[in-house]
Amino acid sequence: MNNNLGEKVSYIKGLAEGLGLQKENTKEARILISIIELLEDVVDAIDELEASQAEQDEYLDAINEDLTDIQNDIYGEDEDEDMDEGTHYVEVTCPHCQETVYFDEEVFEEEDDIICPNCGKPIYEEDEYDEDEGEE
Ligand SMILES: [Zn+2]
């Protein structure tokens, strides 16, 4: 984008060289050549800034995409289940495998058949400490 600026500076530099301007020649020539050199530095600095800016834009785009993925992972799939409203978990010791497992309180209250995620057998709260371990 700054090729145009660079070309203009190069053109001016060419003019100065065409005139045979040398820093050693006159004080005026010295000033003109110094200004041209300064312009070259400015153009270089702008080029660097733009390159850096383009890199950051790319980086931001990448972060933004990742963030969108993460948001979809966290909020997208379970929009109906409001984890924010304070989900309570019920701790139950499975009477079959004696594993301590956790259930969403709502599920625990609403569902008749609570299945142990560890052994796959149904858990009933009443049976939690059933000492009759004979049955399967
Ligand atoms: Zn179990």
Backbone and ligand atoms as CSV (ligand in chain L), in Angstrom:
chain,resi,resn,atom,element,x,y,z
A,1,MET,N,N,0.833,-1.211,0.000
A,1,MET,CA,C,0.000,0.000,0.000
A,1,MET,C,C,0.867,1.260,0.000
A,2,ASN,N,N,2.034,1.120,0.638
A,2,ASN,CA,C,2.928,2.270,0.692
A,2,ASN,C,C,3.937,2.279,-0.449
A,3,ASN,N,N,3.771,1.353,-1.396
A,3,ASN,CA,C,4.635,1.384,-2.573
A,3,ASN,C,C,4.585,2.757,-3.200
A,4,ASN,N,N,3.402,3.318,-3.179
A,4,ASN,CA,C,3.223,4.651,-3.747
A,4,ASN,C,C,4.102,5.674,-3.034
A,5,LEU,N,N,4.062,5.665,-1.717
A,5,LEU,CA,C,4.901,6.578,-0.934
A,5,LEU,C,C,6.375,6.314,-1.213
A,6,GLY,N,N,6.720,5.032,-1.209
A,6,GLY,CA,C,8.113,4.668,-1.459
A,6,GLY,C,C,8.566,5.142,-2.825
A,7,GLU,N,N,7.683,4.975,-3.820
A,7,GLU,CA,C,8.031,5.411,-5.178
A,7,GLU,C,C,8.249,6.926,-5.245
A,8,LYS,N,N,7.393,7.644,-4.513
A,8,LYS,CA,C,7.528,9.108,-4.528
A,8,LYS,C,C,8.859,9.542,-3.923
A,9,VAL,N,N,9.208,8.889,-2.812
A,9,VAL,CA,C,10.479,9.229,-2.172
A,9,VAL,C,C,11.642,8.883,-3.100
A,10,SER,N,N,11.530,7.712,-3.728
A,10,SER,CA,C,12.585,7.312,-4.651
A,10,SER,C,C,12.717,8.310,-5.802
A,11,TYR,N,N,11.570,8.788,-6.252
A,11,TYR,CA,C,11.561,9.758,-7.352
A,11,TYR,C,C,12.290,11.033,-6.938
A,12,ILE,N,N,11.959,11.531,-5.725
A,12,ILE,CA,C,12.604,12.753,-5.220
A,12,ILE,C,C,14.109,12.529,-5.049
A,13,LYS,N,N,14.422,11.322,-4.543
A,13,LYS,CA,C,15.835,11.003,-4.347
A,13,LYS,C,C,16.566,11.014,-5.698
A,14,GLY,N,N,15.855,10.452,-6.710
A,14,GLY,CA,C,16.428,10.436,-8.057
A,14,GLY,C,C,16.666,11.846,-8.583
A,15,LEU,N,N,15.690,12.712,-8.323
A,15,LEU,CA,C,15.839,14.108,-8.757
A,15,LEU,C,C,17.073,14.738,-8.127
A,16,ALA,N,N,17.200,14.514,-6.820
A,16,ALA,CA,C,18.332,15.097,-6.091
A,16,ALA,C,C,19.650,14.585,-6.654
A,17,GLU,N,N,19.674,13.260,-6.937
A,17,GLU,CA,C,20.909,12.691,-7.478
A,17,GLU,C,C,21.171,13.238,-8.883
A,18,GLY,N,N,20.050,13.437,-9.625
A,18,GLY,CA,C,20.188,13.985,-10.974
A,18,GLY,C,C,20.779,15.383,-10.958
A,19,LEU,N,N,20.467,16.113,-9.912
A,19,LEU,CA,C,21.005,17.468,-9.784
A,19,LEU,C,C,22.438,17.459,-9.272
A,20,GLY,N,N,22.904,16.275,-8.949
A,20,GLY,CA,C,24.268,16.176,-8.445
A,20,GLY,C,C,24.396,16.685,-7.029
A,21,LEU,N,N,23.251,16.651,-6.263
A,21,LEU,CA,C,23.318,17.125,-4.878
A,21,LEU,C,C,24.163,16.167,-4.035
A,22,GLN,N,N,25.093,16.693,-3.339
A,22,GLN,CA,C,25.905,15.933,-2.388
A,22,GLN,C,C,25.887,16.668,-1.059
A,23,LYS,N,N,25.867,15.896,0.017
A,23,LYS,CA,C,25.856,16.543,1.338
A,23,LYS,C,C,27.041,17.490,1.491
A,24,GLU,N,N,28.139,17.095,0.833
A,24,GLU,CA,C,29.349,17.895,0.993
A,24,GLU,C,C,29.283,19.219,0.218
A,25,ASN,N,N,28.383,19.251,-0.772
A,25,ASN,CA,C,28.350,20.425,-1.654
A,25,ASN,C,C,27.995,21.712,-0.932
A,26,THR,N,N,26.736,21.765,-0.475
A,26,THR,CA,C,26.284,23.005,0.177
A,26,THR,C,C,25.477,22.653,1.411
A,27,LYS,N,N,25.246,23.619,2.248
A,27,LYS,CA,C,24.413,23.397,3.433
A,27,LYS,C,C,22.985,23.072,3.013
A,28,GLU,N,N,22.509,23.736,1.935
A,28,GLU,CA,C,21.152,23.472,1.451
A,28,GLU,C,C,21.020,22.022,0.968
A,29,ALA,N,N,22.023,21.583,0.219
A,29,ALA,CA,C,22.013,20.203,-0.282
A,29,ALA,C,C,21.995,19.221,0.888
A,30,ARG,N,N,22.744,19.568,1.894
A,30,ARG,CA,C,22.826,18.708,3.071
A,30,ARG,C,C,21.439,18.549,3.709
A,31,ILE,N,N,20.735,19.696,3.817
A,31,ILE,CA,C,19.395,19.658,4.404
A,31,ILE,C,C,18.442,18.836,3.539
A,32,LEU,N,N,18.467,19.084,2.219
A,32,LEU,CA,C,17.571,18.363,1.311
A,32,LEU,C,C,17.818,16.850,1.376
A,33,ILE,N,N,19.076,16.469,1.334
A,33,ILE,CA,C,19.394,15.039,1.350
A,33,ILE,C,C,18.990,14.421,2.694
A,34,SER,N,N,19.186,15.186,3.771
A,34,SER,CA,C,18.779,14.694,5.091
A,34,SER,C,C,17.274,14.469,5.149
A,35,ILE,N,N,16.522,15.407,4.536
A,35,ILE,CA,C,15.060,15.275,4.523
A,35,ILE,C,C,14.649,14.039,3.716
A,36,ILE,N,N,15.295,13.837,2.584
A,36,ILE,CA,C,14.976,12.673,1.749
A,36,ILE,C,C,15.265,11.371,2.521
A,37,GLU,N,N,16.374,11.340,3.222
A,37,GLU,CA,C,16.722,10.153,4.013
A,37,GLU,C,C,15.699,9.926,5.125
A,38,LEU,N,N,15.285,11.054,5.706
A,38,LEU,CA,C,14.268,10.950,6.758
A,38,LEU,C,C,12.967,10.381,6.184
A,39,LEU,N,N,12.590,10.843,4.998
A,39,LEU,CA,C,11.375,10.338,4.348
A,39,LEU,C,C,11.477,8.821,4.105
A,40,GLU,N,N,12.644,8.378,3.686
A,40,GLU,CA,C,12.844,6.944,3.464
A,40,GLU,C,C,12.623,6.172,4.763
A,41,ASP,N,N,13.180,6.716,5.847
A,41,ASP,CA,C,13.003,6.058,7.152
A,41,ASP,C,C,11.525,6.006,7.545
A,42,VAL,N,N,10.818,7.111,7.294
A,42,VAL,CA,C,9.394,7.172,7.652
A,42,VAL,C,C,8.608,6.123,6.865
A,43,VAL,N,N,8.892,6.045,5.563
A,43,VAL,CA,C,8.196,5.061,4.726
A,43,VAL,C,C,8.483,3.639,5.223
A,44,ASP,N,N,9.746,3.369,5.572
A,44,ASP,CA,C,10.099,2.047,6.107
A,44,ASP,C,C,9.329,1.759,7.390
A,45,ALA,N,N,9.266,2.777,8.255
A,45,ALA,CA,C,8.580,2.596,9.538
A,45,ALA,C,C,7.098,2.288,9.317
A,46,ILE,N,N,6.484,3.003,8.371
A,46,ILE,CA,C,5.066,2.762,8.082
A,46,ILE,C,C,4.867,1.358,7.520
A,47,ASP,N,N,5.777,0.943,6.643
A,47,ASP,CA,C,5.693,-0.412,6.096
A,47,ASP,C,C,5.724,-1.448,7.209
A,48,GLU,N,N,6.648,-1.242,8.146
A,48,GLU,CA,C,6.767,-2.191,9.254
A,48,GLU,C,C,5.496,-2.220,10.094
A,49,LEU,N,N,4.959,-1.029,10.367
A,49,LEU,CA,C,3.731,-0.936,11.154
A,49,LEU,C,C,2.583,-1.671,10.465
A,50,GLU,N,N,2.478,-1.487,9.160
A,50,GLU,CA,C,1.379,-2.127,8.434
A,50,GLU,C,C,1.535,-3.634,8.424
A,51,ALA,N,N,2.779,-4.097,8.270
A,51,ALA,CA,C,3.020,-5.544,8.287
A,51,ALA,C,C,2.652,-6.104,9.651
A,52,SER,N,N,3.074,-5.384,10.696
A,52,SER,CA,C,2.771,-5.803,12.058
A,52,SER,C,C,1.264,-5.799,12.306
A,53,GLN,N,N,0.619,-4.769,11.794
A,53,GLN,CA,C,-0.832,-4.652,11.944
A,53,GLN,C,C,-1.546,-5.819,11.260
A,54,ALA,N,N,-1.093,-6.158,10.061
A,54,ALA,CA,C,-1.701,-7.267,9.319
A,54,ALA,C,C,-1.537,-8.571,10.084
A,55,GLU,N,N,-0.341,-8.743,10.688
A,55,GLU,CA,C,-0.095,-9.945,11.487
A,55,GLU,C,C,-1.061,-10.014,12.667
A,56,GLN,N,N,-1.220,-8.869,13.344
A,56,GLN,CA,C,-2.103,-8.841,14.508
A,56,GLN,C,C,-3.552,-9.095,14.114
A,57,ASP,N,N,-3.936,-8.564,12.955
A,57,ASP,CA,C,-5.303,-8.806,12.473
A,57,ASP,C,C,-5.536,-10.297,12.273
A,58,GLU,N,N,-4.542,-10.954,11.658
A,58,GLU,CA,C,-4.654,-12.397,11.430
A,58,GLU,C,C,-4.758,-13.133,12.765
A,59,TYR,N,N,-3.885,-12.712,13.687
A,59,TYR,CA,C,-3.842,-13.336,15.001
A,59,TYR,C,C,-5.190,-13.178,15.716
A,60,LEU,N,N,-5.732,-11.950,15.644
A,60,LEU,CA,C,-7.029,-11.687,16.278
A,60,LEU,C,C,-8.141,-12.525,15.644
A,61,ASP,N,N,-8.089,-12.647,14.311
A,61,ASP,CA,C,-9.099,-13.468,13.638
A,61,ASP,C,C,-9.035,-14.902,14.145
A,62,ALA,N,N,-7.786,-15.402,14.277
A,62,ALA,CA,C,-7.607,-16.785,14.729
A,62,ALA,C,C,-8.150,-16.950,16.148
A,63,ILE,N,N,-7.828,-15.984,17.020
A,63,ILE,CA,C,-8.317,-16.041,18.404
A,63,ILE,C,C,-9.839,-15.982,18.431
A,64,ASN,N,N,-10.371,-15.118,17.613
A,64,ASN,CA,C,-11.820,-14.951,17.561
A,64,ASN,C,C,-12.509,-16.253,17.145
A,65,GLU,N,N,-11.915,-16.930,16.160
A,65,GLU,CA,C,-12.489,-18.203,15.722
A,65,GLU,C,C,-12.420,-19.243,16.833
A,66,ASP,N,N,-11.250,-19.302,17.493
A,66,ASP,CA,C,-11.099,-20.253,18.600
A,66,ASP,C,C,-12.122,-19.968,19.694
A,67,LEU,N,N,-12.275,-18.677,19.989
A,67,LEU,CA,C,-13.199,-18.272,21.048
A,67,LEU,C,C,-14.632,-18.688,20.695
A,68,THR,N,N,-14.988,-18.507,19.440
A,68,THR,CA,C,-16.323,-18.900,18.997
A,68,THR,C,C,-16.520,-20.409,19.166
A,69,ASP,N,N,-15.482,-21.170,18.812
A,69,ASP,CA,C,-15.555,-22.625,18.988
A,69,ASP,C,C,-15.777,-22.975,20.453
A,70,ILE,N,N,-14.978,-22.308,21.307
A,70,ILE,CA,C,-15.063,-22.597,22.739
A,70,ILE,C,C,-16.446,-22.235,23.281
A,71,GLN,N,N,-16.949,-21.074,22.844
A,71,GLN,CA,C,-18.282,-20.643,23.301
A,71,GLN,C,C,-19.341,-21.641,22.865
A,72,ASN,N,N,-19.192,-22.131,21.637
A,72,ASN,CA,C,-20.161,-23.119,21.167
A,72,ASN,C,C,-20.074,-24.403,21.977
A,73,ASP,N,N,-18.827,-24.776,22.314
A,73,ASP,CA,C,-18.639,-25.984,23.121
A,73,ASP,C,C,-19.310,-25.828,24.479
A,74,ILE,N,N,-19.107,-24.636,25.078
A,74,ILE,CA,C,-19.599,-24.449,26.442
A,74,ILE,C,C,-21.104,-24.175,26.475
A,75,TYR,N,N,-21.552,-23.243,25.628
A,75,TYR,CA,C,-22.938,-22.792,25.723
A,75,TYR,C,C,-23.845,-23.351,24.637
A,76,GLY,N,N,-23.243,-23.719,23.514
A,76,GLY,CA,C,-24.045,-24.067,22.356
A,76,GLY,C,C,-24.879,-25.319,22.519
A,77,GLU,N,N,-24.280,-26.368,23.088
A,77,GLU,CA,C,-24.927,-27.661,23.072
A,77,GLU,C,C,-26.042,-27.795,24.114
A,78,ASP,N,N,-25.834,-27.199,25.263
A,78,ASP,CA,C,-26.794,-27.382,26.357
A,78,ASP,C,C,-27.479,-26.083,26.732
A,79,GLU,N,N,-27.985,-25.386,25.736
A,79,GLU,CA,C,-28.576,-24.081,26.019
A,79,GLU,C,C,-29.793,-24.192,26.948
A,80,ASP,N,N,-30.455,-25.340,26.905
A,80,ASP,CA,C,-31.664,-25.476,27.704
A,80,ASP,C,C,-31.362,-25.746,29.168
A,81,GLU,N,N,-30.244,-26.375,29.398
A,81,GLU,CA,C,-29.888,-26.674,30.777
A,81,GLU,C,C,-29.129,-25.503,31.371
A,82,ASP,N,N,-29.778,-24.803,32.234
A,82,ASP,CA,C,-29.168,-23.621,32.821
A,82,ASP,C,C,-28.268,-23.995,33.980
A,83,MET,N,N,-27.006,-24.183,33.644
A,83,MET,CA,C,-26.047,-24.506,34.687
A,83,MET,C,C,-25.896,-23.320,35.640
A,84,ASP,N,N,-26.235,-22.137,35.121
A,84,ASP,CA,C,-26.033,-20.930,35.921
A,84,ASP,C,C,-27.025,-20.826,37.074
A,85,GLU,N,N,-28.155,-21.491,36.942
A,85,GLU,CA,C,-29.170,-21.359,37.973
A,85,GLU,C,C,-28.896,-22.258,39.177
A,86,GLY,N,N,-27.671,-22.625,39.321
A,86,GLY,CA,C,-27.284,-23.389,40.497
A,86,GLY,C,C,-27.785,-24.808,40.486
A,87,THR,N,N,-27.218,-25.627,39.650
A,87,THR,CA,C,-27.591,-27.030,39.620
A,87,THR,C,C,-27.035,-27.732,40.853
A,88,HIS,N,N,-27.900,-28.451,41.527
A,88,HIS,CA,C,-27.451,-29.179,42.702
A,88,HIS,C,C,-27.293,-30.653,42.367
A,89,TYR,N,N,-26.299,-31.220,42.950
A,89,TYR,CA,C,-26.040,-32.616,42.677
A,89,TYR,C,C,-26.304,-33.457,43.909
A,90,VAL,N,N,-26.871,-34.586,43.645
A,90,VAL,CA,C,-27.157,-35.516,44.735
A,90,VAL,C,C,-26.080,-36.582,44.742
A,91,GLU,N,N,-25.518,-36.787,45.913
A,91,GLU,CA,C,-24.471,-37.783,46.032
A,91,GLU,C,C,-25.097,-39.104,46.489
A,92,VAL,N,N,-24.853,-40.141,45.737
A,92,VAL,CA,C,-25.455,-41.430,46.056
A,92,VAL,C,C,-24.386,-42.516,46.008
A,93,THR,N,N,-24.468,-43.412,46.983
A,93,THR,CA,C,-23.585,-44.569,46.914
A,93,THR,C,C,-24.363,-45.711,46.276
A,94,CYS,N,N,-23.882,-46.183,45.162
A,94,CYS,CA,C,-24.579,-47.239,44.438
A,94,CYS,C,C,-24.610,-48.511,45.272
A,95,PRO,N,N,-25.794,-49.065,45.482
A,95,PRO,CA,C,-25.917,-50.284,46.288
A,95,PRO,C,C,-25.334,-51.511,45.592
A,96,HIS,N,N,-25.118,-51.404,44.319
A,96,HIS,CA,C,-24.619,-52.556,43.558
A,96,HIS,C,C,-23.102,-52.595,43.499
A,97,CYS,N,N,-22.522,-51.459,43.189
A,97,CYS,CA,C,-21.060,-51.455,43.029
A,97,CYS,C,C,-20.359,-50.635,44.101
A,98,GLN,N,N,-21.161,-50.023,44.990
A,98,GLN,CA,C,-20.629,-49.235,46.108
A,98,GLN,C,C,-19.868,-48.009,45.642
A,99,GLU,N,N,-20.050,-47.653,44.387
A,99,GLU,CA,C,-19.368,-46.468,43.868
A,99,GLU,C,C,-20.178,-45.230,44.237
A,100,THR,N,N,-19.509,-44.160,44.667
A,100,THR,CA,C,-20.193,-42.905,44.933
A,100,THR,C,C,-20.386,-42.169,43.614
A,101,VAL,N,N,-21.650,-41.936,43.285
A,101,VAL,CA,C,-21.940,-41.275,42.015
A,101,VAL,C,C,-22.789,-40.029,42.268
A,102,TYR,N,N,-22.797,-39.137,41.300
A,102,TYR,CA,C,-23.506,-37.868,41.466
A,102,TYR,C,C,-24.570,-37.706,40.386
A,103,PHE,N,N,-25.738,-37.186,40.799
A,103,PHE,CA,C,-26.808,-36.955,39.841
A,103,PHE,C,C,-27.322,-35.533,39.972
A,104,ASP,N,N,-27.737,-35.011,38.835
A,104,ASP,CA,C,-28.431,-33.730,38.832
A,104,ASP,C,C,-29.685,-33.880,39.691
A,105,GLU,N,N,-29.864,-32.977,40.621
A,105,GLU,CA,C,-30.979,-33.077,41.562
A,105,GLU,C,C,-32.324,-33.202,40.848
A,106,GLU,N,N,-32.498,-32.411,39.789
A,106,GLU,CA,C,-33.759,-32.453,39.057
A,106,GLU,C,C,-33.998,-33.824,38.450
A,107,VAL,N,N,-32.946,-34.352,37.819
A,107,VAL,CA,C,-33.068,-35.675,37.217
A,107,VAL,C,C,-33.393,-36.701,38.301
A,108,PHE,N,N,-32.712,-36.542,39.406
A,108,PHE,CA,C,-32.880,-37.490,40.498
A,108,PHE,C,C,-34.321,-37.500,41.007
A,109,GLU,N,N,-34.942,-36.293,41.051
A,109,GLU,CA,C,-36.304,-36.205,41.579
A,109,GLU,C,C,-37.350,-36.621,40.550
A,110,GLU,N,N,-37.061,-36.362,39.276
A,110,GLU,CA,C,-38.059,-36.587,38.242
A,110,GLU,C,C,-38.034,-37.998,37.671
A,111,GLU,N,N,-36.849,-38.552,37.553
A,111,GLU,CA,C,-36.743,-39.863,36.916
A,111,GLU,C,C,-37.045,-40.981,37.906
A,112,ASP,N,N,-37.714,-42.017,37.421
A,112,ASP,CA,C,-37.967,-43.171,38.262
A,112,ASP,C,C,-36.750,-44.090,38.291
A,113,ASP,N,N,-36.195,-44.252,37.125
A,113,ASP,CA,C,-35.039,-45.147,37.036
A,113,ASP,C,C,-33.746,-44.354,36.954
A,114,ILE,N,N,-33.057,-44.334,38.073
A,114,ILE,CA,C,-31.752,-43.692,38.086
A,114,ILE,C,C,-30.724,-44.784,37.845
A,115,ILE,N,N,-30.008,-44.631,36.761
A,115,ILE,CA,C,-29.042,-45.659,36.391
A,115,ILE,C,C,-27.656,-45.274,36.871
A,116,CYS,N,N,-27.011,-46.190,37.553
A,116,CYS,CA,C,-25.647,-45.961,38.006
A,116,CYS,C,C,-24.732,-45.881,36.788
A,117,PRO,N,N,-24.005,-44.785,36.665
A,117,PRO,CA,C,-23.115,-44.642,35.509
A,117,PRO,C,C,-21.908,-45.572,35.603
A,118,ASN,N,N,-21.702,-46.112,36.769
A,118,ASN,CA,C,-20.532,-46.973,36.952
A,118,ASN,C,C,-20.815,-48.420,36.562
A,119,CYS,N,N,-21.942,-48.942,37.068
A,119,CYS,CA,C,-22.218,-50.348,36.789
A,119,CYS,C,C,-23.445,-50.541,35.900
A,120,GLY,N,N,-24.190,-49.456,35.644
A,120,GLY,CA,C,-25.308,-49.539,34.720
A,120,GLY,C,C,-26.572,-50.112,35.322
A,121,LYS,N,N,-26.589,-50.360,36.635
A,121,LYS,CA,C,-27.788,-50.885,37.279
A,121,LYS,C,C,-28.594,-49.749,37.894
A,122,PRO,N,N,-29.904,-49.951,38.014
A,122,PRO,CA,C,-30.747,-48.886,38.558
A,122,PRO,C,C,-30.512,-48.676,40.049
A,123,ILE,N,N,-30.502,-47.394,40.432
A,123,ILE,CA,C,-30.312,-47.041,41.841
A,123,ILE,C,C,-31.628,-46.472,42.369
A,124,TYR,N,N,-32.036,-46.935,43.520
A,124,TYR,CA,C,-33.187,-46.318,44.172
A,124,TYR,C,C,-32.725,-45.794,45.506
A,125,GLU,N,N,-33.186,-44.593,45.773
A,125,GLU,CA,C,-32.709,-43.949,46.980
A,125,GLU,C,C,-32.984,-44.815,48.204
A,126,GLU,N,N,-34.156,-45.459,48.189
A,126,GLU,CA,C,-34.537,-46.279,49.332
A,126,GLU,C,C,-33.587,-47.454,49.516
A,127,ASP,N,N,-33.017,-47.874,48.389
A,127,ASP,CA,C,-32.161,-49.052,48.446
A,127,ASP,C,C,-30.706,-48.705,48.733
A,128,GLU,N,N,-30.518,-47.388,48.985
A,128,GLU,CA,C,-29.144,-46.931,49.070
A,128,GLU,C,C,-28.323,-47.731,50.081
A,129,TYR,N,N,-28.934,-47.958,51.237
A,129,TYR,CA,C,-28.174,-48.700,52.236
A,129,TYR,C,C,-28.844,-50.032,52.546
A,130,ASP,N,N,-29.406,-50.595,51.501
A,130,ASP,CA,C,-30.036,-51.902,51.640
A,130,ASP,C,C,-28.954,-52.920,52.024
A,131,GLU,N,N,-29.176,-53.492,53.220
A,131,GLU,CA,C,-28.127,-54.399,53.685
A,131,GLU,C,C,-28.272,-55.783,53.114
A,132,ASP,N,N,-29.395,-56.007,52.451
A,132,ASP,CA,C,-29.588,-57.308,51.822
A,132,ASP,C,C,-28.840,-57.323,50.497
A,133,GLU,N,N,-27.612,-57.766,50.551
A,133,GLU,CA,C,-26.777,-57.713,49.358
A,133,GLU,C,C,-26.865,-58.979,48.532
A,134,GLY,N,N,-27.749,-59.873,48.986
A,134,GLY,CA,C,-27.848,-61.148,48.304
A,134,GLY,C,C,-28.363,-61.019,46.866
A,135,GLU,N,N,-29.352,-60.122,46.688
A,135,GLU,CA,C,-29.904,-60.027,45.341
A,135,GLU,C,C,-28.968,-59.239,44.419
A,136,GLU,N,N,-29.126,-59.460,43.113
A,136,GLU,CA,C,-28.203,-58.811,42.201
A,136,GLU,C,C,-28.693,-57.459,41.776
L,1,ZN,ZN,ZN,-23.289,-48.974,40.528
